[in-house]
Amino acid sequence: MASRDPRWVFKDRPSFALIIGLVVTGICALVSFSFDVINGAPVQFFVSLGLALAPVPILLAAVLGLDRMEPEPRSNLVFAFAWGAGVAVLVAGVINSLNLHYLMQAGSLELPAARNIAATFGAPVVEETMKGLVLLGLLRFRRAELDGPTDGIIYASMVGLGFAMSENVSYYIAALNSDKGAQALAVTVVLRGILSPFAHPLFTSMIGVAVAYAAQRNGPERVVMILAGWVGAMLLHGLWNGLASYGGALGLAVAYGILLVVLFVLMGVVWRDRRRIVGLLQRYLPPYQPTKLVNTADIYMLSALSRRRQARQWAQAHGGKKGLRAMSDYQLAATELGLLHERAERHMIDDQTFHEEQRALLECMSVAREGFPVPQQHASAIAMGSPPPGYAPGAPSS
């Protein structure tokens, strides 16, 4: 019997450091919102907050939809979102305000001109740096969670969504305080909340992809990769702000076109990374067949999201929540096992860490199989499209 729950290897339990981090980010978010309350009446603040929060569930669902092959720990995702919504937006807001004040005083510029310059050349540097810090933190303290570019995109998108949500509150209040009031608010909501909700996630994804690639390597080229991603994020952000500030309607159209191209490129990166993970499973899992924890049907089931989903649906239908949890654990542990072998092959972990996590993952797979309503090969066969011979759904396991 194991001395501790083998699911520790999934690293999904909140640590003391995470709790402290969430407290700090929460305080920063409250301070940032307090500035918004000062700039607008309480009614304006709550209206703006509601409008900023409204699209968040849909946007989060879209981002997490990319994270199905090897889901990231919820605690890490929550912290990334909270960092963007709290620490990043507060520090960036203060520095951006100081930059704007400096341009108006030292440069003798009117507010509109100073705001455009600050948005094009200053804000991208400050905001991408603050958002990117959480990705550097993951590289330093949670490197094993950055298994590929998809993970970098996921974390970058979470911090970007948190940042955009808090930032939108300020923009909506400013629109309400303008001469056009509700009309300006409607235009701002359409532009920021509907037409460009993924702008910040796309900017920071340049850093996320670079950091994820750096996590897979040990040489000095890691620094070059990260710097290239950082510069790419700032340039993309500055290009967007510059076209929006100086380009008029045509500039906005070009800016949206650029974002659309970046979105499709990143989707291609995610698709290619998913194929990479499938290749790892097909390469590293077959040698475990003598353990009876995995077979050919299992590998086939694990190699496609649709077949994974069918297996989970079948497990839930015949085993309820327990069966669903068991099947989900099995799929996650098997996927993590393939990724663990890749980390060992790249010399990212030592032998002791490899064997310790390998044992835990195999035990997770073993415990999960005991939770299936019938033997695992039945679920795998159903995922392949044909139930096993002599098996009737709902029949007791043999």
C-alpha positions in Angstrom: 0.0 0.0 0.0 1.3 3.5 -0.9 2.5 5.7 1.9 0.6 8.6 0.4 -2.0 9.3 -2.2 -0.3 8.6 -5.6 -2.3 11.5 -7.1 0.4 13.8 -5.6 2.2 13.4 -8.9 -0.6 15.4 -10.6 0.6 18.4 -8.5 -3.0 19.8 -8.2 -3.0 20.7 -4.5 -2.7 24.3 -3.4 0.6 25.0 -1.6 1.2 27.6 1.1 3.1 29.7 -1.4 0.1 29.6 -3.8 -2.3 30.7 -1.0 0.0 33.7 -0.1 0.3 34.6 -3.8 -3.5 34.6 -4.2 -3.9 36.8 -1.2 -1.3 39.3 -2.6 -3.0 39.3 -6.1 -6.4 39.7 -4.4 -5.2 42.8 -2.5 -3.7 44.2 -5.7 -7.0 43.7 -7.5 -8.9 45.5 -4.7 -6.5 48.4 -4.8 -6.8 48.6 -8.6 -10.6 48.5 -8.4 -10.5 51.2 -5.7 -8.9 53.5 -8.2 -11.7 52.7 -10.6 -14.3 53.6 -7.9 -12.5 56.9 -7.3 -12.6 57.7 -11.0 -16.3 56.9 -11.3 -19.4 56.7 -9.1 -20.1 53.3 -7.5 -22.9 52.7 -9.9 -20.6 53.3 -12.9 -18.0 51.0 -11.3 -20.5 48.1 -10.8 -21.9 48.5 -14.3 -18.4 48.5 -15.8 -17.4 45.5 -13.6 -20.4 43.5 -14.7 -19.7 44.2 -18.4 -16.1 43.2 -18.0 -17.0 40.0 -16.2 -19.8 39.0 -18.6 -17.6 37.4 -21.4 -15.0 35.9 -19.0 -16.7 32.5 -18.6 -17.0 32.1 -22.4 -13.4 33.2 -22.9 -12.1 30.9 -20.2 -14.0 28.0 -21.7 -12.4 28.7 -25.1 -8.9 28.7 -23.6 -9.4 25.7 -21.4 -10.8 23.9 -24.4 -7.2 23.8 -25.7 -6.1 22.2 -22.5 -7.8 18.8 -22.8 -5.0 16.5 -23.8 -2.9 17.1 -20.6 -4.8 19.5 -18.3 -2.8 21.9 -16.3 -3.2 22.0 -12.5 -6.1 24.2 -11.6 -4.1 26.0 -8.9 -1.6 27.2 -11.5 -4.3 28.4 -13.8 -6.1 30.3 -11.1 -2.9 32.0 -10.0 -2.0 33.0 -13.6 -5.4 34.6 -14.0 -5.3 36.3 -10.6 -1.8 37.7 -11.3 -3.0 39.3 -14.5 -6.1 40.7 -12.9 -4.3 41.9 -9.8 -0.6 42.5 -9.6 0.1 43.0 -13.4 -2.8 45.4 -14.0 -2.1 47.5 -10.8 1.7 47.9 -11.4 1.2 48.5 -15.1 -1.5 51.1 -14.4 0.7 53.0 -12.0 3.7 53.0 -14.3 1.6 53.9 -17.4 0.1 56.8 -15.5 3.5 58.1 -14.5 4.7 57.8 -18.1 1.7 59.8 -19.3 2.3 62.4 -16.7 5.9 62.7 -17.7 5.1 63.0 -21.4 2.6 65.8 -20.7 5.0 67.7 -18.4 8.4 67.2 -20.0 7.2 66.9 -23.6 4.6 69.7 -23.3 2.1 67.4 -25.1 -1.7 67.6 -24.9 -3.4 64.7 -23.3 -4.6 62.9 -26.6 -1.1 63.1 -28.1 0.6 62.0 -24.9 -1.9 59.1 -24.5 -1.3 57.8 -28.0 2.5 57.9 -27.6 2.3 56.2 -24.2 -0.1 53.5 -25.5 2.1 52.8 -28.6 5.6 52.8 -27.1 5.3 52.7 -23.3 2.4 50.5 -22.4 3.4 47.4 -24.4 6.8 47.3 -22.6 5.3 47.7 -19.2 2.3 45.5 -19.6 4.0 42.6 -21.4 6.8 42.6 -18.8 4.3 42.5 -15.9 2.3 39.7 -17.5 5.4 37.8 -18.6 6.8 37.7 -15.0 4.3 35.0 -14.1 5.6 32.8 -17.0 9.1 33.3 -15.8 7.9 32.2 -12.4 6.5 29.0 -13.8 9.8 28.4 -15.6 11.7 28.8 -12.4 9.4 27.0 -9.9 7.0 24.8 -12.1 9.2 24.0 -15.0 7.9 20.4 -15.2 4.4 21.8 -16.0 5.6 23.5 -19.2 5.6 20.3 -21.4 5.2 22.1 -24.7 4.1 25.3 -26.4 0.4 24.6 -25.7 1.1 24.9 -22.0 2.8 28.3 -22.6 -0.2 29.5 -24.6 -2.6 28.3 -21.9 -0.8 30.1 -19.1 -0.2 33.2 -21.2 -3.9 33.3 -22.1 -5.0 33.0 -18.5 -2.8 35.9 -17.4 -3.9 37.9 -20.4 -7.6 37.3 -19.8 -7.2 38.4 -16.2 -5.4 41.5 -17.2 -7.9 42.4 -19.9 -10.8 41.9 -17.5 -9.5 44.4 -15.0 -8.3 46.8 -17.6 -11.7 46.8 -19.3 -13.3 48.1 -16.1 -11.2 51.3 -16.3 -11.9 51.7 -20.0 -15.7 51.3 -19.5 -15.7 53.8 -16.7 -13.8 56.3 -18.8 -16.3 55.8 -21.6 -19.2 56.5 -19.2 -17.5 59.6 -18.0 -17.0 61.0 -21.5 -19.4 63.4 -23.2 -21.1 60.7 -25.1 -21.7 58.5 -22.1 -23.7 55.4 -22.9 -23.0 55.6 -26.6 -19.2 55.7 -25.9 -19.7 52.8 -23.5 -21.5 50.7 -26.2 -18.7 51.3 -28.7 -16.0 50.5 -26.2 -17.7 47.3 -25.1 -18.0 46.2 -28.7 -14.4 46.9 -29.5 -12.8 45.6 -26.4 -15.3 43.0 -25.0 -16.6 41.5 -28.3 -14.2 42.1 -31.2 -10.9 41.9 -29.4 -11.2 39.9 -26.2 -8.2 37.7 -27.1 -5.8 40.6 -27.8 -3.9 40.4 -24.5 -3.8 36.6 -24.5 -2.4 36.7 -28.1 0.2 39.3 -27.2 1.5 37.4 -24.1 1.3 34.0 -25.9 4.5 35.1 -27.7 6.2 35.0 -24.3 4.4 31.8 -23.4 5.5 29.9 -26.4 9.1 31.1 -26.0 9.2 30.2 -22.2 7.7 26.8 -23.0 10.4 26.0 -25.6 13.0 27.3 -23.2 11.7 24.9 -20.5 12.5 22.0 -22.8 16.2 23.0 -23.1 19.2 23.5 -20.9 21.6 25.5 -23.0 22.2 29.3 -23.2 19.8 29.5 -26.2 17.0 29.5 -23.6 17.8 33.2 -22.8 17.7 34.1 -26.5 14.3 32.3 -26.9 12.8 34.1 -24.0 14.1 37.5 -25.2 12.8 36.8 -28.7 9.3 36.0 -27.3 9.3 39.0 -25.1 10.3 41.4 -28.0 7.7 39.7 -30.2 4.9 40.3 -27.6 5.9 43.9 -27.1 6.1 44.6 -30.9 2.7 42.9 -31.5 1.1 44.9 -28.6 2.7 48.1 -29.8 1.6 47.5 -33.4 -1.9 46.9 -32.2 -2.0 50.0 -30.1 -0.3 52.2 -32.8 -2.7 51.1 -35.5 -5.7 51.7 -33.2 -4.3 55.1 -32.1 -3.1 56.5 -35.4 -4.7 54.4 -38.2 -8.4 55.2 -37.9 -10.9 52.7 -39.3 -8.4 51.3 -41.7 -5.8 50.9 -39.0 -8.2 49.0 -36.8 -9.1 46.7 -39.7 -5.4 46.0 -40.3 -4.9 45.4 -36.6 -7.7 42.9 -36.4 -6.4 41.2 -39.5 -3.0 40.8 -37.9 -4.5 39.4 -34.7 -6.5 36.9 -36.8 -3.3 35.7 -38.5 -1.6 35.3 -35.1 -4.6 33.4 -33.8 -4.5 30.9 -36.7 -0.7 30.5 -36.3 -1.1 29.7 -32.6 -3.9 27.2 -33.3 -1.5 25.5 -35.7 1.1 25.4 -33.0 -1.4 23.8 -30.6 -2.4 21.2 -33.2 1.2 20.3 -33.9 1.9 20.0 -30.2 -1.0 17.7 -29.7 0.3 15.4 -32.4 3.7 15.5 -30.6 2.1 14.3 -27.4 0.2 11.5 -29.2 3.6 10.4 -30.7 5.1 10.3 -27.2 2.2 8.0 -26.0 2.6 5.7 -29.0 6.4 5.5 -28.4 6.7 5.2 -24.6 3.5 3.3 -23.5 3.9 0.0 -25.4 6.8 -1.2 -23.3 4.4 -1.1 -20.3 2.1 -3.7 -21.7 3.6 -6.5 -19.6 2.4 -4.6 -16.5 -1.3 -5.1 -17.7 -1.8 -1.4 -17.0 -1.9 -0.5 -20.7 -2.6 -2.3 -23.9 -3.0 -1.6 -27.6 -6.6 -0.5 -27.3 -5.7 1.9 -24.5 -3.0 3.6 -26.6 -5.5 3.9 -29.4 -8.1 5.4 -27.1 -5.5 7.8 -25.6 -4.4 9.0 -29.1 -7.5 11.1 -29.9 -9.6 13.5 -27.8 -12.8 12.2 -29.3 -12.0 8.6 -28.2 -10.9 9.8 -24.8 -14.3 11.6 -24.4 -16.2 8.5 -25.5 -14.3 6.4 -22.9 -15.1 9.0 -20.1 -18.8 9.1 -21.2 -19.0 5.3 -21.1 -17.3 5.2 -17.7 -19.7 7.7 -16.3 -22.7 5.9 -17.8 -21.7 2.7 -16.1 -19.8 3.8 -13.0 -21.2 7.2 -12.2 -18.9 9.9 -10.9 -16.5 7.3 -9.5 -16.1 5.8 -12.9 -15.7 9.1 -14.6 -13.0 10.2 -12.1 -11.2 6.9 -12.5 -11.2 7.1 -16.3 -10.0 10.8 -16.2 -7.3 9.9 -13.7 -6.2 7.0 -16.0 -6.0 9.2 -19.1 -4.1 11.9 -17.3 -1.6 9.6 -15.6 -0.9 7.8 -18.9 -0.3 11.1 -20.7 1.9 12.3 -17.9 3.9 9.1 -18.1 4.7 9.7 -21.8 5.7 13.3 -21.0 7.8 12.1 -18.0 9.8 10.0 -20.4 10.4 12.9 -22.7 11.6 15.1 -19.8 14.0 12.3 -18.8 15.2 11.9 -22.3 16.0 15.6 -22.5 17.8 15.4 -19.1 15.4 17.8 -17.5 15.1 15.6 -14.4 17.4 13.2 -12.6 17.0 9.4 -12.4 15.6 9.6 -8.8 12.9 12.0 -9.8 12.1 10.0 -12.9 11.7 6.7 -11.0 9.7 8.3 -8.1 7.2 9.9 -10.5 7.1 6.9 -12.7 6.1 4.7 -9.8 3.5 7.2 -8.7 2.0 7.4 -12.2 1.8 3.7 -12.6 0.1 3.4 -9.2 -2.3 6.1 -10.3 -3.1 4.0 -13.4 -3.5 0.9 -11.3 -5.8 2.5 -8.8 -7.8 4.1 -11.6 -8.4 0.7 -13.3 -9.9 -0.6 -10.0 -12.5 2.2 -10.3 -13.7 1.2 -13.7 -17.2 -0.4 -13.7 -15.7 -3.2 -15.9 -12.2 -4.1 -17.0 -10.4 -1.3 -18.8 -10.1 -3.1 -22.1 -13.9 -2.9 -22.4 -13.9 0.9 -22.2 -11.0 1.0 -24.6 -12.8 -1.3 -27.1 -15.9 0.9 -26.9 -13.8 4.0 -27.6 -12.5 2.1 -30.6 -16.1 1.7 -31.8 -16.8 -1.9 -30.9 -17.6 -3.4 -27.5 -15.6 -6.5 -26.5 -17.0 -10.0 -27.3 -19.5 -11.3 -24.8 -19.8 -7.9 -23.1 -23.2 -6.4 -22.5 -23.3 -2.7 -21.2 -24.3 -2.7 -17.6 -23.2 -6.3 -17.0 -21.2 -6.9 -13.9 -17.4 -7.0 -14.4 -15.7 -10.3 -14.4 
